[in-house]
Amino acid sequence: MLSKLLKYELKATGRIFLPLFLALLVFAGITRFISVIGPEKWATPAIISMAIYMIIMVGMFVMTFIMMIQRFYKNLLSDEGYLMLTLPVKPWKHVISKLFVSMLWIMTSALVAFISILIIALEKGHITKITLEFPTFYRQAYEQLGASIYLLSFELILGLLVTLAAGILIVYASIAIGHLFSQHKMLASFGAFIILNTLTQILYTLISLIPGIFNFSPIHISSNDFIGMQTVIQLVIAYGIVFIGLLSAAYFAITNFILSKRLNLE
């Protein structure tokens, strides 16, 4: 059933995001074309094209944030929630489906934005040059880090994914908490978001004060000791993944508990 929820969510949101992505790439291509043939001859079209490109770029990220909130609130906490939550599906599956799709669109938006910038900025031959230099960069990195480069890369990717999930889940938890109030639900949600963020910062400070948690003094680091620095970086990332992962689990638990036990759609 989770797969069906994911398909439904992707279909509902894809009809909005896919045209946005296409429009961004089209206007990036138009801007690039004008810059190649000579912007001095096409000054007004160049300005208009770049302005539309920037508006679409900003709108894409704003829409991603709005859709993340709107899909969660409208589907689960508004009148539509009566239908969605009567389906033979556990509430946590609804949360997971919206989380995964939100993460997908955020990452896709960033990728499309990056590609559009490359379309505008890269000159002829740059892609070939980058392709030829990449093996050299990889070889030098492998000589410095050895096989641990794969572990470090995995940790970085996992850290980014966990951080992204935590950022979405804290919004979901805040909206769910705000919905417990009979009036001024959106204001209560905003207040809940501030409180959760504050509690997170306090918790991080308290944990950092525990002896030995972030004590890397036994590891010697110098300008000639990159391996020692690498070890510290990996430990910091690992601690961060665990901490943020636990926060994500807590936000998810709060959201799931409210949807399962305390939800009032009146």
N, C-alpha and C positions, 0 to 999 in steps of 0.2 A: 504493500500500500504506500510505502514511503516513495517508491519510484513513481507512482501515479501522482503523488503530491508534487514531486519535483517537476514532472512533465507539465502539470497544470500551471505551476508557478512560472516555469520558463516560458510557456506559451503566453501567459498573461502579461509578463514583463517584456518579453522579446519583441512584441509588436511596437513597443515604445523605444527600446534601446537600439535595435538594429537599424531603423531609419536614422537615428541620431549618429550612430557610428558611420554609416554610409555618407551622410551629409558632411560630417567632419572631414572624412578622407577626400570627398569630392572637392570641397573648398580648399583643402590643403593642396590638392593637385592643381586647381585653378590658380591659386596663389603662386605655386611653383612655376607654372606655365608662363604667367605674366612676368615673373622675375627673370625667366630665361630669355624671352623675346624682347625684354627691355622695358622696365617699369617707368622710365622717363617718357615713353610714348603712350603708356597706359596708366597714367598717374591716378586718375579717378577710379577706374576699375580695380587697380591694385589696392587702393585704400579701402574700397568697399568690400573686396574679397577678403582682405585681412581682417576687417572689422567683423564680418559675418563669421569668419573662422574662429575668432576669439570669443564671440558670443556663443557659438555652438559649443566650443570647448568648455567654457564656464557653465553653460546650461547643462551639459552632459554630466558634470560632476554634481551640480546642484540637484539635478533630476535623480541621480543615483541615490543621494542622501534622502530626498523626499520619498522616493519609491520604497526605500528600506523601511521608513517609518509608516508610510501609508498602507503598504501591503500587510504589515503586521497588525496595525490598529484596525483597519477596515475589515480584514478577513476574520480576525479573532476577537476583537473587543467592541465592534459595532453591531448593528442589527444583523449583518451578514454572519456574525459569529454564531447565531442560533443555528444556522444551517451547517456551517463548517464543523462545529463542535458536536453536532449530533451524528456525524459520520462515524463509522466503526473504526476510528483511528485515535490512538492515544495523543493527548495534547503535545507531548514532547516531540512527536513526529512532525506536527505542524511547525513547531519552533525550529527543528532541524532543517526542514525543507526550506523555510524562509531564510535561515542562516546561510545555508549552502548557496542558494541562488543569489543572495545579496553579496556574498563573498565573490561569487563568479562574476557578477556584473561590475563590481568595484575593480577587480583585477583586470577584466577585459577593458574597462574604461581607461585604466592606466596604460594598458598595452596599446590600445588604439590611439591614445593621445601621444604616446611615444613614437609610434609609426608615423603619425601625421607630422610631428616635428621633424623626423628624419626626411620625410618627403620634401619639406620646405627647406631644410638646412643643408642637407648633404649635396656636395658638388659632384660632378662627374668623376668617376674613378675612386671615390671615397669608399664605397662598399667593397670594391675589389681590394683596396688597400687594407681595410679592416679584416677582410676574410684571410688575406695572406699573413697578416701580423698576429692573428689570433693563435695559431699553433706556437709561435714564438713566446707569446705571453703565457700560454698554458705550460710550456716547457719550463720557463723560468719560475713560475709559481710552484710547479711540481718539484723542482730542484730545491726550493726553499722549504716547502712544507711536507714533501713526500706524500705518501698515501693518505695522510690526515687531511689533505685538501678536500677530499670527498666528505669526510665527517664534518669539517667546518662549513662546507657548502650546504650540506644537509641541515645542519643546525641553523644556519642563517635563513634558509627557506622555511623550515619549521617554525622558527621564531617569528617570521613575518606573518605566517598563516595564523599562528596562535594569537598574535597581537591584533590582527584584523578581526578574528572571531571575538576576542574580548571586547573590542570597540563596538561591535554590533550587539553583542549580548548585553552589555551594560545599558544600551539604549532600550532594548526589549524589556529588561528588568525594570527600568525606570518607568516606561509606559505602563507596564503591568501594575506596578505599585501605585502609580497615579490613578489608575482606573478603580482602585479600591475606594477612592473618595467619591462622595455623592455629587459634589459640585467642584467646578474649576479643575477638571481632570488634567487638562494640559498643563496648567500652572503647577499642579501637584507633581506631574511627571517631571517637569523641569527641576523642581525642588528635589525630587528623589534622585535625579541625575547628579546634581551638585553634592548631595549627601553621600551617595555611593562613591563618587570620585574622591571626596574628602576622606572617607573611611579607608579607601584604598591607599591613599598617600600616608595616612597614619599607620596602617598595617605594615606598609613597606618600611617606614622609618623604624618601627618597633622591631621588625625582623632583622634589619640591618644592624641593630644594636646588640643582637645576640652574639656573644663571643664565638669566633671561628666561622660564622656564616659567610662573611665577605672578607675574610682575612687571607690575603694572598702573599703575605710578607715572606714566607719561606721560599717563594719562587723568585729567583734572581733575574732581573731584567736589565739589560743594557742595550746600547746601540748595536752591539755585535752579537746579541743573544736573542735572535728573532724567535727561536724555538720557545724560550721562556715566555716571551710576549704572546706567542700563539697559544700556549697553555692557559694563560690568564684569560685571553679572549674567549677560548672555548668554555672555560669554567663560568665566566660571566654570562655568556649566552645560555649555557645549560641552566644556571640558577634562574635566569630571566624566564626561560621557557617553563620551568616548573612553577614559578610564582604566578606568571600570567595564566598558565594553564589551570591552576587552582582557582584563580579569580574567575576565569571563564566558567568553570564548573559551578562556582557559587552563583554567578549571575544566571546561569541556565537553570539551576535548582530553584532559585527564587521565582523565575518566570514560570517554570513548569508547575510549581506548587500553587501559585495564584491561579493559573489557568485550570488546574485540576480540582482545587479545593475551595478557592475563595472567589471565583469568578461570579460577578453579578452584572448581567447585561441590561438591567433595567435602567 
